[in-house]
């Protein structure tokens, strides 16, 4: 569909289409009369700029980068609120996406789902989230320090194994046992 109108003696074209749901809609405005030497003003309206209303479980999972089964599981254990149903199908809103982003961030920081759930429950009882995160982060940092120490010890063992010159596994076992006994006696 093309509409032509006169504005200040110039022809102006409005090009538009009737987009179906899910298609990207774009509107192009421009002065066409002698395009050379003139500015073409373009305004695009993409789906990502539109206010996100409600998404199906498939669209929500795709947007969040998780599987739909993960969303159903999070609902079942109470990490996500129960989704609104339209014709029996789950519909998620922006609040659910924000909560899922928080869950993903906390998981990447090393928190378990149970710990995340504890924080959500405490926050819903009125406890300040900043204090909850601070306390739990201190405990998690201490746990990670222990993991780092164990990982460094494992790396030292791998270096020792990579230098092995033994002719049999029995000989390796004897040498490793002797090294462990020497290390314990020095400690």
C-alpha positions as CSV (number, residue, x, y, z in Angstrom):
1,X,0.0,0.0,0.0
2,X,1.4,3.4,-0.9
3,X,-0.1,6.8,0.1
4,X,1.1,10.0,-1.5
5,X,0.4,13.4,0.2
6,X,1.7,17.0,-0.4
7,X,3.6,18.6,2.4
8,X,5.2,22.0,1.8
9,X,5.1,21.5,-1.9
10,X,7.0,18.2,-1.8
11,X,5.6,14.8,-2.4
12,X,5.8,12.5,0.6
13,X,5.4,8.8,0.4
14,X,4.3,6.6,3.3
15,X,5.2,3.0,2.7
16,X,3.6,0.5,5.0
17,X,2.4,-3.0,5.1
18,X,-0.1,-4.8,7.3
19,X,2.2,-7.1,9.3
20,X,0.9,-10.3,10.8
21,X,1.7,-11.1,14.4
22,X,5.4,-12.0,14.8
23,X,6.6,-10.2,11.7
24,X,8.8,-7.2,11.9
25,X,6.9,-4.0,10.9
26,X,8.8,-1.1,9.5
27,X,7.6,2.4,8.4
28,X,9.7,4.4,6.0
29,X,9.1,8.1,5.6
30,X,10.9,10.1,3.1
31,X,10.8,13.1,0.8
32,X,11.0,11.7,-2.7
33,X,11.0,14.9,-4.8
34,X,14.5,15.0,-6.2
35,X,16.1,12.6,-3.7
36,X,19.6,13.8,-4.6
37,X,20.7,16.5,-2.1
38,X,17.9,15.8,0.3
39,X,17.8,13.9,3.6
40,X,15.9,10.6,3.7
41,X,14.3,10.1,7.2
42,X,13.8,6.5,8.1
43,X,12.1,5.2,11.2
44,X,12.1,1.5,11.9
45,X,10.0,-0.2,14.5
46,X,11.4,-3.6,15.3
47,X,9.7,-6.3,17.4
48,X,12.6,-6.0,20.0
49,X,11.6,-2.4,20.7
50,X,8.0,-3.1,21.3
51,X,6.8,-3.5,24.8
52,X,6.9,-7.2,25.6
53,X,3.5,-8.2,26.8
54,X,3.0,-11.9,27.3
55,X,4.9,-14.8,25.7
56,X,4.1,-18.4,25.3
57,X,6.4,-20.9,27.1
58,X,8.2,-21.6,23.8
59,X,8.8,-17.9,23.0
60,X,9.8,-17.2,26.7
61,X,12.2,-20.1,26.8
62,X,13.8,-19.0,23.5
63,X,14.1,-15.4,24.8
64,X,15.7,-16.6,28.1
65,X,17.9,-19.2,26.5
66,X,16.5,-22.1,28.5
67,X,14.4,-25.1,27.7
68,X,10.6,-25.0,28.4
69,X,11.0,-28.0,30.8
70,X,13.3,-25.8,32.9
71,X,10.6,-23.1,33.1
72,X,8.0,-25.8,34.2
73,X,10.5,-27.1,36.8
74,X,11.1,-23.6,38.2
75,X,7.4,-23.1,38.4
76,X,6.9,-26.4,40.2
77,X,9.6,-25.7,42.9
78,X,8.4,-22.1,43.3
79,X,11.3,-20.2,41.8
80,X,9.0,-18.7,39.2
81,X,5.5,-17.7,39.9
82,X,2.8,-19.8,38.2
83,X,2.2,-18.5,34.7
84,X,-1.1,-17.0,33.7
85,X,-3.1,-19.4,31.5
86,X,-4.8,-18.3,28.3
87,X,-6.8,-21.1,26.7
88,X,-4.8,-23.6,28.8
89,X,-1.4,-22.3,27.7
90,X,1.2,-20.6,29.9
91,X,1.7,-16.9,29.3
92,X,4.7,-15.2,30.8
93,X,5.2,-11.5,31.4
94,X,8.2,-9.2,31.8
95,X,8.4,-9.8,35.5
96,X,8.9,-13.5,35.0
97,X,11.7,-12.7,32.6
98,X,13.4,-10.4,35.1
99,X,13.1,-13.1,37.8
100,X,14.6,-15.7,35.5
101,X,17.5,-13.4,34.7
102,X,18.2,-13.1,38.4
103,X,18.0,-16.9,38.8
104,X,20.5,-17.3,35.9
105,X,22.9,-14.7,37.4
106,X,22.8,-16.3,40.8
107,X,23.4,-19.8,39.3
108,X,26.4,-18.5,37.4
109,X,27.7,-17.0,40.7
110,X,27.6,-20.5,42.1
111,X,24.4,-20.5,44.1
112,X,22.2,-23.6,44.2
113,X,18.6,-23.4,43.3
114,X,17.8,-24.1,47.0
115,X,19.9,-21.1,48.1
116,X,18.2,-18.9,45.5
117,X,14.8,-20.1,46.7
118,X,15.8,-19.3,50.3
119,X,16.6,-15.7,49.3
120,X,13.3,-15.3,47.4
121,X,11.4,-16.6,50.4
122,X,13.2,-14.4,52.8
123,X,12.7,-11.4,50.5
124,X,9.0,-12.1,50.2
125,X,8.8,-12.0,54.1
126,X,10.2,-8.4,54.0
127,X,13.9,-9.0,54.6
128,X,16.1,-6.6,52.6
129,X,17.6,-8.5,49.6
130,X,20.9,-6.6,49.9
131,X,21.5,-8.1,53.3
132,X,20.5,-11.5,52.2
133,X,22.8,-11.5,49.2
134,X,25.7,-10.1,51.3
135,X,25.4,-12.9,53.9
136,X,25.0,-15.7,51.4
137,X,27.8,-14.3,49.2
138,X,30.3,-14.3,52.1
139,X,29.5,-18.0,52.7
140,X,29.7,-18.8,49.0
141,X,33.1,-17.0,48.7
142,X,34.5,-19.1,51.5
143,X,33.3,-22.3,49.8
144,X,34.9,-21.1,46.5
145,X,38.2,-20.5,48.3
146,X,38.1,-24.2,49.4
147,X,37.3,-25.3,45.8
148,X,40.3,-23.2,44.5
149,X,42.6,-24.8,47.0
150,X,41.5,-28.3,46.0
151,X,41.8,-27.4,42.3
152,X,45.4,-26.2,42.9
153,X,46.3,-29.4,44.7
154,X,44.8,-31.4,41.9
155,X,46.8,-29.4,39.3
156,X,50.1,-30.2,41.3
157,X,49.2,-33.9,41.2
158,X,48.6,-33.7,37.5
159,X,52.0,-32.1,37.0
160,X,53.6,-34.8,39.1
161,X,51.9,-37.5,37.0
162,X,52.9,-35.9,33.8
163,X,56.6,-36.3,34.8
164,X,56.2,-40.0,35.5
165,X,59.1,-42.2,34.3
166,X,57.8,-45.4,35.9
167,X,57.9,-48.7,33.9
168,X,54.7,-50.1,35.6
169,X,51.6,-49.0,37.4
170,X,52.8,-50.8,40.6
171,X,56.0,-48.7,40.6
172,X,53.9,-45.6,40.1
173,X,51.7,-46.5,43.1
174,X,54.8,-47.1,45.3
175,X,56.4,-43.8,44.3
176,X,53.1,-41.9,44.8
177,X,52.5,-43.5,48.2
178,X,56.1,-42.6,49.3
179,X,55.6,-39.0,48.2
180,X,52.4,-38.8,50.2
181,X,54.0,-40.2,53.3
182,X,56.9,-37.8,53.0
183,X,54.5,-34.9,52.6
184,X,52.5,-36.0,55.7
185,X,55.6,-36.3,57.8
186,X,56.8,-32.8,56.9
187,X,53.4,-31.3,57.8
